[in-house]
């Protein structure tokens, strides 16, 4: 019988999280290259206080910790940089155009309501800041752009069931 409390010498949790983040990267690359087909659209939540995140001051003041953006009809200059591990996009907020740059490590959620697909993430920090010092993500960050009609709830994939229990 094996001890289930034995710590793994392999970083399975980090590998799984990286693999799930790559789903978001692939979806963004597809949208940048081909556009979004049919009724597909993305809700992307991320930490605005994460190192490397670049958003206009008026958004930072309104959303000091986390924001949810919508990539649907009105977006431009969507670029994915796998080497720099970030994406950038132009969006309009109450008629004000804005450019955002978001590290993949800042992501907290991704949803495509049309496909009823969603993922949740813990933001990753590379030592520049202690994640424990940051405030928790807001429970329900409102999308920065509104949807015309309510979307069905996506199915969210969580890694919690696979995490080791710590005493």
C-alpha positions as CSV (number, residue, x, y, z in Angstrom):
1,X,0.0,0.0,0.0
2,X,1.4,3.4,-0.9
3,X,1.3,6.5,1.3
4,X,-1.0,9.1,-0.4
5,X,0.6,11.9,1.6
6,X,4.0,11.3,0.0
7,X,4.9,14.4,-1.9
8,X,5.6,13.9,-5.6
9,X,9.0,14.6,-6.9
10,X,7.5,15.5,-10.3
11,X,5.5,18.8,-10.8
12,X,2.3,17.2,-12.1
13,X,0.1,20.1,-11.0
14,X,2.3,22.7,-12.7
15,X,2.3,20.6,-15.9
16,X,-1.5,20.2,-15.9
17,X,-2.0,23.9,-15.3
18,X,0.4,24.8,-18.1
19,X,-1.4,22.4,-20.5
20,X,-4.8,23.9,-19.6
21,X,-3.4,27.5,-20.2
22,X,-2.2,26.3,-23.6
23,X,-5.9,25.7,-24.5
24,X,-6.5,29.5,-23.9
25,X,-3.4,30.3,-26.0
26,X,-4.6,28.1,-28.8
27,X,-8.1,29.7,-28.7
28,X,-6.6,33.2,-28.8
29,X,-4.3,32.3,-31.7
30,X,-7.2,30.9,-33.6
31,X,-9.3,34.1,-33.0
32,X,-6.3,36.3,-34.0
33,X,-5.8,34.3,-37.2
34,X,-9.4,33.4,-38.2
35,X,-11.7,35.5,-36.2
36,X,-14.4,34.0,-34.0
37,X,-16.9,31.7,-35.8
38,X,-20.6,31.9,-35.3
39,X,-21.7,32.9,-31.8
40,X,-18.3,31.9,-30.1
41,X,-16.9,34.6,-27.8
42,X,-14.5,34.6,-24.9
43,X,-14.7,35.9,-21.3
44,X,-11.2,36.2,-20.0
45,X,-10.6,37.1,-16.4
46,X,-7.1,38.2,-15.2
47,X,-5.3,39.9,-12.4
48,X,-4.8,43.6,-13.2
49,X,-2.1,43.7,-10.4
50,X,0.0,40.9,-11.9
51,X,3.5,41.8,-12.9
52,X,3.6,42.5,-16.7
53,X,0.0,43.3,-17.0
54,X,-0.5,46.6,-18.9
55,X,-3.9,48.3,-18.9
56,X,-4.9,52.0,-19.1
57,X,-5.0,53.9,-15.8
58,X,-8.8,54.4,-15.9
59,X,-9.3,50.6,-16.0
60,X,-6.7,50.0,-13.3
61,X,-8.5,52.5,-11.0
62,X,-11.8,50.8,-11.6
63,X,-10.5,47.2,-11.5
64,X,-7.5,47.3,-9.2
65,X,-7.2,43.5,-8.7
66,X,-9.2,41.6,-11.4
67,X,-11.1,42.3,-14.6
68,X,-13.1,40.2,-17.0
69,X,-13.0,41.2,-20.7
70,X,-15.1,40.0,-23.5
71,X,-13.6,39.2,-26.9
72,X,-16.5,39.0,-29.3
73,X,-17.4,41.5,-32.0
74,X,-15.5,44.7,-31.2
75,X,-11.8,43.8,-30.7
76,X,-8.7,44.6,-32.8
77,X,-5.0,43.9,-32.9
78,X,-5.3,40.6,-31.1
79,X,-1.7,39.2,-30.9
80,X,-0.4,36.2,-29.1
81,X,3.2,36.0,-28.1
82,X,4.2,32.5,-27.0
83,X,7.8,33.5,-26.4
84,X,6.9,36.4,-24.1
85,X,4.0,34.3,-22.7
86,X,1.4,37.1,-23.1
87,X,-1.3,38.4,-25.4
88,X,-2.4,41.9,-26.3
89,X,-5.7,43.1,-27.6
90,X,-7.5,46.4,-28.4
91,X,-11.0,46.8,-26.8
92,X,-13.5,49.6,-26.3
93,X,-14.6,50.5,-22.8
94,X,-17.7,52.8,-22.7
95,X,-16.6,54.1,-26.1
96,X,-12.9,54.6,-25.1
97,X,-10.4,52.5,-27.0
98,X,-7.8,50.8,-25.0
99,X,-4.9,48.4,-25.5
100,X,-4.3,45.7,-23.0
101,X,-1.3,43.4,-22.5
102,X,-1.9,40.3,-20.4
103,X,0.7,37.7,-19.3
104,X,-0.8,34.2,-19.5
105,X,0.3,33.8,-15.9
106,X,-2.2,36.5,-14.9
107,X,-5.2,34.5,-16.1
108,X,-7.8,33.5,-13.6
109,X,-10.6,32.3,-15.9
110,X,-11.5,31.6,-19.5
111,X,-14.9,30.9,-20.8
112,X,-16.6,30.4,-24.2
113,X,-20.3,30.5,-23.2
114,X,-21.4,29.4,-26.7
115,X,-19.5,26.2,-26.3
116,X,-20.3,25.9,-22.6
117,X,-16.6,25.6,-21.9
118,X,-14.6,27.2,-19.1
119,X,-11.4,26.9,-17.2
120,X,-10.3,28.5,-13.9
121,X,-6.7,29.2,-12.9
122,X,-4.7,30.4,-10.0
123,X,-2.5,33.3,-11.2
124,X,1.2,32.3,-11.3
125,X,3.9,34.5,-9.7
126,X,7.5,34.3,-10.6
127,X,8.9,35.7,-7.3
128,X,8.5,39.4,-8.1
129,X,5.6,39.5,-5.7
130,X,4.5,37.1,-3.0
131,X,1.1,35.8,-4.1
132,X,0.0,35.6,-0.4
133,X,0.4,39.3,-0.2
134,X,-2.1,40.0,-3.0
135,X,-5.8,40.4,-2.3
136,X,-7.9,37.4,-3.4
137,X,-9.7,37.7,-6.8
138,X,-13.1,39.3,-6.7
139,X,-15.7,36.6,-6.5
140,X,-17.7,37.8,-9.5
141,X,-15.9,40.4,-11.5
142,X,-18.3,42.0,-13.9
143,X,-17.4,41.8,-17.6
144,X,-15.9,45.1,-18.8
145,X,-18.1,44.8,-21.9
146,X,-21.7,43.7,-21.5
147,X,-23.4,40.9,-23.3
148,X,-26.8,41.6,-25.0
149,X,-28.4,38.5,-23.6
150,X,-27.4,36.2,-20.8
151,X,-25.2,33.3,-21.8
152,X,-25.6,29.7,-20.6
153,X,-23.4,28.7,-17.8
154,X,-20.2,27.0,-19.0
155,X,-18.8,23.8,-17.6
156,X,-15.7,24.7,-15.6
157,X,-12.8,22.3,-15.4
158,X,-11.1,22.4,-12.0
159,X,-7.9,20.7,-10.9
160,X,-9.0,20.7,-7.2
161,X,-9.9,17.0,-7.4
162,X,-6.4,16.1,-8.5
163,X,-4.5,18.2,-5.9
164,X,-2.8,16.6,-3.0
165,X,-4.4,17.1,0.3
166,X,-2.1,18.8,2.8
167,X,-2.5,18.4,6.6
